Amino acid sequence: MGERERRDHGSLIRQALDEGAGARSALAASWRRSMSLYGLDPVEHGRVETVTEQQLHEARQAMEPLTRAAEGVLDRLFLAVGGVGCCVLLTNAEGVPVERRGAVADDETFQRWGLWPGAVWSEQVEGTNGIGTALAEHRAVTIHREQHFHARNTGLSCITHPIHDHRGRLAGALDVSSCRADATEAILGLISAAVSDAARVIEAQTFRQAFADARIVLAGGATERNAAALLAVDRHDLVIGATRAARLSLSITDERIAAQLPASDLLTPGGAEADLLEAERGAVRRALARSGGNVSAAARALGVSRATLHRKLHRLGLIDLH
């Protein structure tokens, strides 16, 4: 990009902010943060900031459980998007890529753009961009070419989805980026759906990996769109973990989990009362089965009278079983 194009891009951003677009547009709000909060200049022609090799090593170590869960997902995502000139990045919560998938033929180009492990793509450093803005706003974003804050990044198209760890906390981001001029909005829309699906799979696999010894159940009310709404339940039927999607849909907090939260209170209509009824129904059915359907024998096994057991059968809807 030439000097004139950089100046024009800077003028476009300043004009949008002067006209108050930041109050109406999420994109312009990010531009305003970039300029006013972080003190960045859209026409600055600086180089991409990078961390040291030691810092990258430490970032990779800290992300190891999540990257282990993500390996196969990153490979499959790259197979889906690599053919249209894209690379795949997994970053930490500071916007530093720790894992990358890309075609060898494109490596030199992507490294020159900074789409490489160790580069810093936080909004504080690079202004509005897919990775940094997704992390800053905790939502999936697509930043297409001139929507970037820095003029030197306007050749990029970035589709990014935040990633949360097994405790529901922001852990990083999954990004697919392209530096091809023919990346159309229609193609970016298809890639966005693939990135969203991959992010949910990574979160779910990270959660299952963290609670490998627990029973994993799909949270009540979960749909295909929030299939990562998972609960980890121990042998006492207490919730010991919940994904971010489950926490949001069921108002689960660390404090509620620490206070011993019964899974039945979340998953069963009527909560604990319904759970107790189901437990009683199960005990009666087992006693009848062991006695071959003999009500008197079942009553003795349960320690109640025959008349009391008959009343229970009516109350529990089991009258047809004897």
C-alpha positions as CSV (number, residue, x, y, z in Angstrom):
1,M,0.0,0.0,0.0
2,G,1.4,3.4,-1.0
3,E,1.6,6.5,1.1
4,R,-1.5,8.0,-0.5
5,E,-3.6,4.9,0.2
6,R,-2.4,4.9,3.8
7,R,-3.4,8.5,4.2
8,D,-6.8,7.9,2.6
9,H,-7.4,5.0,5.0
10,G,-6.5,7.1,8.0
11,S,-8.8,9.9,6.8
12,L,-11.7,7.4,6.4
13,I,-11.3,6.2,10.0
14,R,-11.0,9.7,11.4
15,Q,-14.0,10.9,9.5
16,A,-16.1,8.0,10.7
17,L,-15.2,8.7,14.3
18,D,-15.7,12.5,13.9
19,E,-19.2,11.7,12.6
20,G,-20.0,9.7,15.8
21,A,-20.1,6.3,14.1
22,G,-18.5,4.8,17.2
23,A,-21.8,5.1,19.0
24,R,-23.6,3.1,16.3
25,S,-21.2,0.6,14.9
26,A,-19.2,-2.1,16.6
27,L,-16.5,-1.8,14.0
28,A,-16.2,2.0,14.6
29,A,-16.2,1.4,18.3
30,S,-13.1,-0.8,17.9
31,W,-11.5,1.9,15.7
32,R,-12.2,4.4,18.5
33,R,-10.6,2.1,21.1
34,S,-7.6,1.7,18.8
35,M,-7.1,5.5,18.4
36,S,-8.3,6.9,21.7
37,L,-7.7,4.2,24.3
38,Y,-4.5,2.6,22.8
39,G,-3.1,5.7,21.1
40,L,-2.5,4.0,17.8
41,D,-2.1,5.8,14.4
42,P,-3.8,4.1,11.5
43,V,-1.2,5.2,9.0
44,E,1.8,4.1,11.1
45,H,4.0,1.9,9.0
46,G,5.7,0.0,11.8
47,R,6.5,-3.7,11.8
48,V,4.5,-6.5,13.4
49,E,5.4,-6.8,17.1
50,T,6.7,-10.3,18.2
51,V,7.5,-12.0,21.5
52,T,10.8,-13.6,22.2
53,E,11.4,-17.3,21.6
54,Q,11.4,-17.9,25.3
55,Q,8.1,-16.1,25.7
56,L,6.6,-18.1,22.8
57,H,7.8,-21.3,24.4
58,E,6.2,-20.4,27.7
59,A,2.9,-19.4,25.9
60,R,2.9,-22.8,24.2
61,Q,3.4,-24.6,27.5
62,A,0.6,-22.7,29.2
63,M,-1.7,-23.5,26.3
64,E,-0.7,-27.2,26.0
65,P,-3.9,-28.9,27.3
66,L,-6.0,-26.8,24.9
67,T,-3.7,-27.2,21.9
68,R,-3.6,-31.0,22.5
69,A,-7.3,-31.1,22.3
70,A,-7.3,-28.8,19.2
71,E,-4.7,-30.6,17.0
72,G,-7.0,-32.7,14.9
73,V,-9.5,-29.9,14.6
74,L,-6.9,-27.5,13.3
75,D,-5.8,-30.1,10.7
76,R,-9.3,-30.7,9.5
77,L,-10.1,-26.9,9.4
78,F,-7.0,-26.3,7.3
79,L,-8.0,-29.1,4.9
80,A,-11.2,-27.2,4.4
81,V,-9.8,-23.7,3.9
82,G,-6.2,-24.1,2.8
83,G,-7.2,-24.6,-0.8
84,V,-8.5,-21.0,-1.0
85,G,-5.3,-19.5,0.2
86,C,-6.0,-19.3,4.0
87,C,-3.9,-20.2,7.0
88,V,-5.2,-21.3,10.4
89,L,-4.0,-19.9,13.7
90,L,-4.7,-20.7,17.3
91,T,-3.7,-17.9,19.7
92,N,-3.6,-17.5,23.5
93,A,-5.7,-14.9,25.3
94,E,-3.1,-12.2,24.6
95,G,-3.5,-12.6,20.8
96,V,-0.2,-14.4,20.3
97,P,-0.5,-17.4,17.8
98,V,0.9,-20.6,19.4
99,E,-0.1,-23.0,16.6
100,R,-0.4,-22.6,12.9
101,R,-1.5,-24.6,9.8
102,G,-0.6,-23.3,6.4
103,A,0.6,-24.3,2.9
104,V,4.4,-24.3,2.5
105,A,4.0,-22.3,-0.7
106,D,2.3,-19.5,1.2
107,D,4.6,-19.5,4.3
108,E,6.8,-16.6,3.2
109,T,3.8,-14.4,2.4
110,F,2.0,-15.1,5.7
111,Q,5.2,-14.7,7.7
112,R,5.7,-11.3,6.1
113,W,2.2,-10.3,7.1
114,G,2.8,-11.5,10.7
115,L,0.4,-14.4,10.5
116,W,2.9,-16.6,12.3
117,P,3.5,-18.0,15.8
118,G,5.0,-15.4,18.1
119,A,3.4,-12.3,16.5
120,V,1.3,-10.1,18.7
121,W,-2.2,-9.5,17.4
122,S,-3.9,-8.0,20.4
123,E,-6.1,-5.0,19.8
124,Q,-3.9,-2.9,22.0
125,V,-0.9,-3.5,19.6
126,E,-2.5,-3.9,16.2
127,G,-5.8,-2.0,16.6
128,T,-8.9,-3.5,15.0
129,N,-8.1,-6.9,13.6
130,G,-9.8,-10.3,13.7
131,I,-7.9,-11.9,16.6
132,G,-7.5,-8.8,18.8
133,T,-11.1,-7.6,18.4
134,A,-12.6,-11.1,18.9
135,L,-10.6,-11.3,22.2
136,A,-11.5,-7.7,23.2
137,E,-15.2,-8.2,22.6
138,H,-15.5,-11.9,23.5
139,R,-17.4,-12.7,20.3
140,A,-16.8,-14.0,16.8
141,V,-15.8,-11.3,14.3
142,T,-14.9,-11.0,10.6
143,I,-12.5,-8.1,9.8
144,H,-12.3,-7.7,6.0
145,R,-9.5,-5.7,4.4
146,E,-10.2,-2.0,4.9
147,Q,-12.1,-2.7,8.2
148,H,-8.6,-3.2,9.8
149,F,-7.4,-0.2,11.8
150,H,-3.8,-0.2,10.6
151,A,-3.5,0.7,6.9
152,R,-0.7,-1.9,6.6
153,N,-3.2,-4.7,7.5
154,T,-5.9,-3.8,4.9
155,G,-4.8,-6.5,2.6
156,L,-6.0,-9.1,5.1
157,S,-9.3,-10.8,5.7
158,C,-9.6,-12.4,9.1
159,I,-12.3,-14.6,10.6
160,T,-11.9,-15.3,14.3
161,H,-13.8,-17.0,17.1
162,P,-12.9,-16.8,20.8
163,I,-12.0,-20.1,22.6
164,H,-12.8,-20.7,26.2
165,D,-11.2,-23.3,28.5
166,H,-12.8,-26.0,30.6
167,R,-13.7,-23.4,33.3
168,G,-15.5,-21.2,30.8
169,R,-12.7,-18.6,30.9
170,L,-11.3,-16.9,27.8
171,A,-8.2,-18.9,26.7
172,G,-7.5,-17.7,23.2
173,A,-8.9,-17.5,19.7
174,L,-9.2,-19.6,16.5
175,D,-8.5,-17.6,13.4
176,V,-8.6,-18.2,9.7
177,S,-6.8,-15.5,7.7
178,S,-6.3,-14.7,4.0
179,C,-4.2,-12.1,2.2
180,R,-5.8,-12.8,-1.2
181,A,-7.5,-9.9,-2.9
182,D,-10.3,-12.2,-4.3
183,A,-11.5,-13.2,-0.9
184,T,-15.2,-12.4,-1.3
185,E,-17.7,-11.8,1.5
186,A,-19.6,-14.9,0.4
187,I,-16.5,-17.1,0.8
188,L,-15.8,-15.5,4.1
189,G,-19.3,-16.3,5.3
190,L,-18.7,-20.0,4.6
191,I,-15.4,-19.9,6.3
192,S,-17.0,-18.2,9.3
193,A,-19.4,-21.1,9.8
194,A,-16.5,-23.6,9.6
195,V,-14.5,-21.6,12.2
196,S,-17.5,-21.4,14.6
197,D,-18.1,-25.1,14.4
198,A,-14.4,-25.9,14.9
199,A,-14.2,-23.6,17.9
200,R,-17.1,-25.4,19.6
201,V,-15.5,-28.7,19.0
202,I,-12.2,-27.5,20.5
203,E,-14.0,-26.2,23.6
204,A,-16.0,-29.5,23.9
205,Q,-12.8,-31.7,23.5
206,T,-10.9,-29.5,26.0
207,F,-13.7,-29.9,28.5
208,R,-14.0,-33.7,28.1
209,Q,-10.2,-34.0,28.4
210,A,-10.2,-32.0,31.6
211,F,-13.0,-34.1,33.2
212,A,-12.0,-37.4,31.7
213,D,-13.2,-39.3,34.8
214,A,-16.6,-37.6,35.1
215,R,-19.9,-38.2,33.3
216,I,-20.4,-35.7,30.6
217,V,-24.0,-34.6,29.8
218,L,-25.5,-32.1,27.4
219,A,-27.0,-29.3,29.4
220,G,-30.8,-28.9,29.3
221,G,-32.1,-26.7,26.5
222,A,-28.9,-27.1,24.5
223,T,-29.4,-27.0,20.7
224,E,-27.2,-27.8,17.7
225,R,-25.9,-24.2,17.8
226,N,-24.7,-24.5,21.4
227,A,-23.8,-28.1,21.4
228,A,-20.8,-27.2,23.6
229,A,-23.1,-26.6,26.5
230,L,-21.8,-29.5,28.6
231,L,-21.7,-30.4,32.3
232,A,-19.3,-32.7,34.1
233,V,-21.1,-34.7,36.8
234,D,-19.5,-36.9,39.5
235,R,-20.7,-40.2,40.9
236,H,-22.8,-38.3,43.5
237,D,-24.7,-36.5,40.7
238,L,-23.0,-33.2,41.6
239,V,-21.8,-30.8,38.9
240,I,-18.1,-30.4,39.0
241,G,-17.6,-28.5,35.8
242,A,-19.5,-26.6,33.1
243,T,-18.5,-25.1,29.7
244,R,-19.0,-21.4,29.1
245,A,-22.1,-22.2,27.0
246,A,-23.6,-24.2,29.8
247,R,-22.7,-21.5,32.3
248,L,-24.5,-18.9,30.2
249,S,-27.6,-20.9,29.5
250,L,-28.1,-22.2,33.1
251,S,-26.6,-19.4,35.1
252,I,-23.8,-21.6,36.5
253,T,-21.0,-20.0,38.4
254,D,-17.9,-21.3,40.2
255,E,-19.6,-20.4,43.5
256,R,-22.6,-22.5,42.7
257,I,-20.4,-25.5,41.7
258,A,-18.3,-25.1,44.9
259,A,-21.5,-25.1,46.9
260,Q,-22.3,-28.6,45.6
261,L,-24.8,-28.2,42.8
262,P,-27.0,-31.3,42.0
263,A,-27.2,-32.0,38.3
264,S,-30.8,-32.9,38.8
265,D,-31.6,-29.4,39.8
266,L,-30.5,-28.2,36.4
267,L,-31.5,-31.1,34.1
268,T,-34.8,-32.4,35.6
269,P,-38.1,-30.4,35.6
270,G,-39.0,-29.9,39.2
271,G,-35.4,-30.3,40.4
272,A,-34.7,-32.2,43.6
273,E,-38.4,-33.1,44.2
274,A,-38.7,-34.8,40.9
275,D,-35.4,-36.5,41.4
276,L,-36.6,-37.9,44.8
277,L,-39.8,-39.2,43.1
278,E,-37.8,-40.9,40.4
279,A,-35.6,-42.5,43.0
280,E,-38.6,-43.8,44.9
281,R,-40.2,-45.1,41.7
282,G,-37.0,-46.9,40.9
283,A,-36.8,-48.6,44.4
284,V,-40.4,-49.8,44.1
285,R,-39.9,-51.2,40.6
286,R,-36.8,-53.1,41.7
287,A,-38.6,-54.6,44.7
288,L,-41.5,-55.7,42.5
289,A,-39.1,-57.2,40.0
290,R,-37.2,-59.1,42.6
291,S,-40.4,-60.5,44.1
292,G,-41.7,-61.6,40.7
293,G,-44.5,-59.0,40.9
294,N,-45.8,-60.2,44.3
295,V,-46.9,-57.1,46.1
296,S,-46.9,-58.6,49.6
297,A,-43.3,-59.8,49.2
298,A,-42.2,-56.5,47.7
299,A,-43.9,-54.6,50.6
300,R,-41.9,-56.8,53.1
301,A,-38.7,-56.1,51.3
302,L,-39.4,-52.3,51.4
303,G,-40.4,-52.5,55.0
304,V,-44.0,-51.1,54.5
305,S,-47.4,-52.6,54.7
306,R,-49.2,-54.0,51.6
307,A,-51.8,-51.2,51.8
308,T,-49.0,-48.6,51.9
309,L,-47.3,-50.1,48.9
310,H,-50.6,-50.0,47.0
311,R,-50.9,-46.3,47.7
312,K,-47.4,-45.8,46.5
313,L,-48.1,-47.7,43.3
314,H,-51.0,-45.4,42.6
315,R,-49.1,-42.2,43.5
316,L,-46.1,-43.2,41.4
317,G,-48.1,-44.3,38.4
318,L,-47.0,-48.0,38.7
319,I,-50.4,-49.6,39.3
320,D,-50.1,-51.5,36.0
321,L,-46.9,-53.3,37.1
322,H,-48.4,-55.8,39.6
